[in-house]
Amino acid sequence: MTGIDCLIYGFDSWVIEYLYIWPLLVFLAWKIKGQNTVGQAVLAGMFGLFFGTLCLPVTFLFYGGRSGALAWWLAGLSTDIIHGISNFLVTLFLYRPLYKALDVTAHRH
């Protein structure tokens, strides 16, 4: 997916971030795959809430060190809060229906 995003939006520091952030989410989701819907929703919410924090290593390197990274993180904090709340609510309501739909589809083949 990151490769397709690069073709559409071009290359920038976000490419590096996505190459370690999305595999981290896959790993964490895999580790708690037996959790109930609330557990999955908490993971999704925390991931959204800390998305900007996860970007900090690259931001630190590319945008002015500590002060640039801190300014960037603070500027995006309200977005991360919305991101976390939205991820939690969407996962809370759609995890089970989507899991069942994908599970049924996987068994058809």
Backbone torsions as a table, in degrees:
resi	resn	phi	psi	omega
1	MET	NA	-40.2	179.4
2	THR	-61.0	-37.2	177.8
3	GLY	-61.4	-41.7	178.0
4	ILE	-67.7	-41.3	176.3
5	ASP	-57.6	-40.2	178.9
6	CYS	-62.0	-39.6	178.8
7	LEU	-66.2	-34.1	-178.5
8	ILE	-82.1	-48.0	-171.1
9	TYR	-104.0	-8.9	-177.2
10	GLY	88.0	176.5	-176.9
11	PHE	-98.0	140.8	175.9
12	ASP	-159.3	-174.4	-177.4
13	SER	-62.7	-25.2	-179.7
14	TRP	-61.1	-26.0	179.4
15	VAL	-61.7	-45.3	178.9
16	ILE	-61.8	-43.1	179.8
17	GLU	-60.9	-46.4	-178.0
18	TYR	-64.5	-29.1	-178.7
19	LEU	-70.1	-18.1	173.6
20	TYR	-113.8	-24.2	-178.6
21	ILE	-72.6	-47.7	-177.2
22	TRP	-68.2	-40.1	173.2
23	PRO	-61.4	-33.4	176.2
24	LEU	-61.9	-43.9	178.0
25	LEU	-62.7	-43.3	178.4
26	VAL	-59.6	-45.5	179.8
27	PHE	-61.2	-47.2	-178.7
28	LEU	-65.2	-41.2	178.2
29	ALA	-64.1	-38.1	178.0
30	TRP	-65.3	-39.7	-179.3
31	LYS	-64.6	-30.8	-178.5
32	ILE	-110.8	24.8	-174.7
33	LYS	-57.3	-23.7	179.0
34	GLY	-86.4	-2.8	-177.7
35	GLN	-68.1	158.8	176.1
36	ASN	-76.3	-179.6	-177.9
37	THR	-59.0	-40.4	-179.4
38	VAL	-63.9	-40.6	177.7
39	GLY	-61.4	-42.9	177.3
40	GLN	-65.4	-39.9	179.7
41	ALA	-65.8	-38.2	177.5
42	VAL	-63.8	-44.4	177.4
43	LEU	-59.0	-47.6	-179.3
44	ALA	-62.2	-41.8	179.0
45	GLY	-64.9	-45.1	179.4
46	MET	-65.2	-38.1	179.5
47	PHE	-64.0	-43.1	177.1
48	GLY	-65.8	-41.4	-179.6
49	LEU	-62.9	-38.6	-176.6
50	PHE	-99.9	11.9	-178.7
51	PHE	-58.5	-45.9	178.4
52	GLY	-63.4	-37.2	177.7
53	THR	-64.9	-39.1	178.2
54	LEU	-65.3	-24.0	178.8
55	CYS	-81.7	-11.7	-172.7
56	LEU	-58.2	-38.8	179.2
57	PRO	-57.3	-43.8	179.4
58	VAL	-71.2	-40.9	178.1
59	THR	-60.0	-41.5	177.9
60	PHE	-58.7	-44.2	-177.7
61	LEU	-71.3	-37.0	-171.3
62	PHE	-99.3	-19.8	-170.7
63	TYR	-127.9	51.6	168.0
64	GLY	90.3	25.1	176.1
65	GLY	68.0	-146.7	-174.1
66	ARG	-63.1	-46.4	-176.8
67	SER	-68.1	-39.1	177.8
68	GLY	-66.2	-42.1	179.4
69	ALA	-66.1	-41.4	179.2
70	LEU	-64.3	-44.2	178.4
71	ALA	-61.8	-43.0	179.9
72	TRP	-63.6	-43.9	-178.9
73	TRP	-64.9	-45.1	179.4
74	LEU	-63.7	-38.9	179.4
75	ALA	-64.3	-30.5	-178.1
76	GLY	-97.6	2.5	-175.6
77	LEU	-60.1	-42.8	179.3
78	SER	-64.3	-35.2	176.9
79	THR	-67.2	-39.9	178.3
80	ASP	-64.2	-37.5	177.8
81	ILE	-63.9	-46.4	177.2
82	ILE	-62.7	-42.0	178.9
83	HIS	-58.9	-45.8	-179.3
84	GLY	-65.5	-45.9	179.3
85	ILE	-63.4	-44.2	-180.0
86	SER	-63.5	-45.6	177.9
87	ASN	-58.6	-43.4	-179.4
88	PHE	-60.7	-49.4	-176.6
89	LEU	-67.3	-43.3	179.5
90	VAL	-62.8	-44.2	179.6
91	THR	-66.7	-39.8	179.9
92	LEU	-58.1	-41.2	-175.6
93	PHE	-91.9	-25.1	-174.4
94	LEU	-110.0	-9.6	-176.6
95	TYR	-59.0	-54.2	-177.7
96	ARG	-61.9	-51.3	-179.7
97	PRO	-60.1	-40.8	179.5
98	LEU	-70.6	-38.2	177.9
99	TYR	-61.1	-45.0	179.4
100	LYS	-65.5	-42.3	179.3
101	ALA	-62.4	-43.3	-179.8
102	LEU	-71.9	-34.3	178.9
103	ASP	-66.6	-42.5	178.4
104	VAL	-64.0	-42.9	-179.6
105	THR	-64.6	-38.9	-179.0
106	ALA	-65.5	-31.9	-177.4
107	HIS	-83.5	-11.0	-179.8
108	ARG	-73.9	-24.3	-174.9
109	HIS	-99.8	NA	NA
